Amino acid sequence: MTNPFAVINAHGEADTRGVTLALPIDRVRNLLPDGLELCPQEVTPKGTHPVIVFFQDMFRVVLSVPTLLPSRTYREYCMGVPFSCISTRSITPGYPGPYFFMPKLYLDDPWPTITGVLGWGFPKRFASMMVTAERYDVSDLPGRRLTSLSWKPDSGGNYRPVANWPNFAPIRAMLDQPLISMAPASLGPFFILSDFDRNWDAALVAPMQTALDVDIEFVPGFQPGRYPASDWSPGIDGSVLGSYDLRVPWRLSLPYPPLFRFR
């Protein structure tokens, strides 16, 4: 069923360096607000739950309706919890899920930060980003580094369509889950949905070997440390939990209530 709330949309292109973590269930539960709970899943081992982390560059982002604002190009950090479901304790009626909940986002452009909070209920914060050939740093406004992603010098570059990487199929399925956020202004108590549609026919993926560093606990439950603790993560060519670089056009629908189901 076509989503009528996508007739008016934001759209652009993304270069996303993605990492999938298998974290203990109790820690992942701490990433969810009241009214959401973890759904069953089969991507990560028993006793764990997937958490997806993005370090991405967003290009030529515009609204589908006429506006005086120019297109925006910015950098964005995103943490997401797929397989999030609306619990029976929630006051928001609708389908339980599964959904993709984002506990925290950081951007280096104030305009999409403000519109994301007020328009879509995303918990966006303004931050500073520094990107080199082998590293992506995210710092808050006082200048404290929050997190960073490093990758092996010879990682990336082998871009192929998504069908060429069988391990990416479960990742794609998680990324296709509707986004769930809180209204008003990312505070709640209500939940709203939006569809972040990636044009998979035009998408290209390259395996990467990465190391994720978390300097401080900027999201409750996401403990400081290095992931993996030593060496590098595998690439998506070697594991479902492998890292990757995804280049894809995308479209974000307007928010809608969980009473509707389009996927």
Phi, psi and omega in degrees: 000131181288137180277111180292340179284356177265359178299316170259127188207166166259142181211159181181205178230153182225142168244104191247122171265112189248141178230131177250123181252146171253100185252155178304140184305317182299324178289322181290324177303326180293344179278348184262146175281169176299134182104348174244149176219166180279132175276160171299148179206161182232019182277318182247163184298161178304139182088356178234170178215143181287140170231129183252132180241131179244135166241107192225157173250128181251126187244142170050051182275124182220165170269154182281353178254155181302138179209154178279350182280139175285167176296152184247140171235124187207174176249151186213134170255138181219136170245133182227146176244099175287172181056046172260134184236148174287126183275169178290346178280346184288146176271359179268117179281158176142187179293140184289333182137199013276153180231170179248108182259136181250104181293332183202140172226145175231135181229156178254020178229122185294326186295306177293339174294311182293313182294327178294321179289308187283324184273321187243353180074020178281138181280067183272146177225149179280138184209177178248136180239143173226124184235131174239187182294339185225015185201149178225112182255143176236123181232149176279179185295326174293352178096009177280131176287128180269312184200162178206157176235128174246152177221153181299143183304330182264011178282157176077179176093333181268068185279129178219162175302155186301329181295341180283350183239092183303327181292345181278346184302314177294329177294314179302317180298321178292320181290341178276352178293138178303145175285139175239133182219178186250141179233143001275153168054039177068013183258335183090183019266005185261156175252143174228160181242160169205153181256122174259094185270121175263140178278087186295334179294333180258001186282148174231140181232139175231135176295146175224147170253123191230167169225122180259125178248130174247115187277319179222161181278077183279349170232123181306125181101342178262092191285147176300149179154185179246136181234110359287168184296331178214161179062209183238156173290158171289167171271169181296342176287341182252343185198149172299330178269016178280160181272164185201163170242120184248124176245120189201141168286150183217166178215133180248122181285169169291157177293153177210159183284155179293359175292341179259150178221119184244357180231000000 
